């Protein structure tokens, strides 16, 4: 099957293709102290890794057909991904790094980047992160796509001995957190794109497992033990971050305008 990228203009696809061909493996620079634990495999199993050559994982539709229809429709109506029409999800293996094409894309949407070519895009807030990836014909992953699709898929590849997957996991364990597309308003309203949805969130930090994740990607309760760690929102307007640490952290205690060293972006697209 030919992978036909759905979103973005010809110029956007040229820019992202040019960026991806220049992308380099992650360094050993320690950007933060978040570390995820090993996640359990989910079905259906990966039957081939040939589709995952190059700079992106091409995750087949079978890996996200278990997402609730209500959530799939929510993403579509929000102007995010229309997963019902996609044959798969293409997600970059590494967090975005600076090169001339990335700089040009940032300049085109008024986003200021700090750092040299080859270094991570970091010290960027969520609003600018979203602008940047959109200018490259891509989107940020949502919370549900990160925790229910991307991380389990990469974990399974790593368990099968895929060296790129091992590098991806090392990066998210030791190097870089990343912005997700979700925002939380008044500690109870999920915002993605143009859509809003009331959700129930724990009022305190704590641990949770994948089975505790609700339809929209969040746990409704936390415990003293679990695979992941949840940081509850502190302010009325919070952006969502995939962190790491001793548990893979879901962080809801920073505002969209916040920046901190070690927080970057990842490009994702759908294909047919």
N, C-alpha and C positions, 0 to 999 in steps of 0.2 A: 504494500500500500504506500502510495506517495504521501509524504507528510506535507500538507498544504497549510501554511499558516493563515489563520482567518483574519486576525485584526491587524491594523496598521496600514499605512500607505506604502507605495513602492519605496519612497525615500526612507520611511521608518524601517522597513524590512532590510534595506541596504545597510542602514546604520547599525542595526542590531547584528546582522550577519558579519559586518566588518569588525564590530567589537568582539564578537564571539570567537572569530578566528585568531584574535590577538590575545585572548584570555590566557592567563598563566596560573599555575597551581598555587595554592595558598602557602604563605610563609609560616614560620614558626613564631611570629610576633604575637605576644599574648595581649589581646585587646580587652579582655574582661575575664571574669572568673566564673562563668556559667558552664556547667557540664551536665549533659543528659545521661541517664542510665540506658542500658540496653533495652530496647522495646521488643514486645512479643511480635511474632509474625502474624500477618492477617492473610486471608484468602481473597481472591484466587492467587495461587503461587505464580511467581515469575517463571516463565518457561524458556526465555531466551534473553541474553544480554546483548545480542547483536544490535538491537534497536537503540541501545544506550551508548553506542560509540559516539565520539565527538564531545562537544562541550555542554550538552544538555541531556537530561533523562527524559525519555519519551514514554510517559506513563500511560498505558492503555486504558480505555474507558472502563474495562472490567474492574479496574481498581477503585473507581468511584461510583459505581452503580448502586452501592449500598447507602449513599448519602440520601437523606430524606427528600422526597419530591418537593416538599414545602421549602426546603433550603435551596434546592436547585432553582426553583422558580424565583425565590428571593434574590439570588445572585443575578439571574437574567433581568429581572425588573429593575435591579439596582444599576444596570449598565456595566456589570462586571463580566464574568464568563457565562456564556450560555452552554452549560455542560450537556444539556439535552441534545445539542446539535454537534457536539464534539466527538471525535473518535479517540481523543486522548489529550493529555496535558504535558506540555513541554516545559521543563523547569531547569534553569541553569544549574550546573553542578556546584558552582562556587559563587560566593557573594561578589557583587560587582566591584571591579577595579577600574582605575582611571586609565584612559588612553585618549588620544586626540579625538576620536569619534565620540566618546563619552563626554569630553569637554564641549564639543560642538553641540551635542544634544542638550547639555545643561545650559549652555549659553542661549540656545534657541527658546528656552522657556524661562529664562531669567533666574536660573538656579546657580548659586556660587559654590564652587568646589574648592576644598583645601587639600593639599597633598600633591605628590609628584606622580608621573606616569608609572604604572605598575603597582601603586599603592591602593589599598581599599578606598572606595567612596565611604567616608565616615564623617562624623560631626555634621550630619544632615538631619533635619527634622522630618517628621512624617509627611507633612504637606509637600515639601520639596522632593522627598523621596518618591512620592506618588507622581508628581509632575515629571520627574526625570524618567522613570520607567515608562510612563505613558508616551513621552516624546520618542522613546525607542521602540514603540509598537508593542509594549508588554504591559503587565500589571503586577502588583504585589500579590503574593498569596494571601488568602484569608486565613483566619484562625482554624477553621474546620479543614481546609485543604492542607494546611501545614501539619496538623496533628493527626488527622484521619487518613491522609493520602501520602503526602511527601515523605514524612519521617518514617512511617512503617515500610514504605517501598524501598527507601535507601537502606534501612536496616536489614531488610531481607536480602538485598543485593550484596551488602557487606558480609552477611552470614554465608553467602555462596562464594565468597572470595573475590568479589569485584574490587579491584584496587582503587578505582575512582570513587566508589561508594565509601571506602574506608577513609579516603582523603576528605570527602565531604563531611563525614561524621567527625573527623578530627577537627575540621574547621569550626563546626558548630559547637563542638565540645570545648575547644581551647581558644579559639580566636575571636569569632564574631557573633554577636546577637544580630537580629535584623527586624526591621519594621514589617508588620503585617498591615493589611488594608483596613482592618476593623477599627472603629472608634466606639467608645462607650460614653454615653451622655447621662449625667445625673445618676450614675452607678447602676442603671437598670435598662437603658435603651441602647441597643446595638445599631450602629450606623455603618452602612457600606454603600458608597455611591449616593444615589438619590433615595434610598430606602431606609426605613427605620423599623425596628422590631423590639417590643418589650421582652426582656429575658430575665431569668432569675439567676443571680450571681451570689456566691458565698460572700458573707460580710467580713470575712477574715482570711488571712493567708493559711495555706495548708496543702496537703498532698492529695493527689487523686490519680486514678487509673484510667485507661482508655475506655473502659466500660462505663465510667462515670460521665463521659462527655455527652452532652445533650445534642439536640438536633442542629443547633447553630454553632457548635464547636466549643462550648464552655461547660465546666462542671457546675452543678447546682449545689453540691456539697463538697467539703474537703474533710480529710481525716489526718491522722498522725502518720499513716503509712501510704505509700503509693509510688507510682512510676514518675509522676510529674509533680511540679510545685506551682501553686497558684499564688500570685501576688494580687491582692484585692485592690480595686481602685480607691485612691485617696481623695481625688478631686472630682468635681462635677463633669469635667471634660477630659477623658483619658484616651490615649492611643494605645494600641496593643503591640507587644513585642514578643518575638520568640527568643528566649534566652537559653541558658544552659545551666551550669553549676552541677552540683552532685545529683540534681534531678533536672530534667528538661523543663525549663521554667516558662510559664505563661504569665507575662508581666503586664499588669493593667494599672500601674501606679505612676505613669508619666504622661504629661500633656503632649498634644501633637506638636507644640512649638519647642519641646525639649530636644536637646542634643547631648550625646556623651560619646566619648572615645570608645570605639569597639562596637558601634551600632551602624549597620549598613543596610543594603538592599539586595534583593535577588529578583532576577527577571523570570517571568512565567508567561506562557502563551498557551492557547488551545490549538489543536490541529485536527484536520479531517482527512 
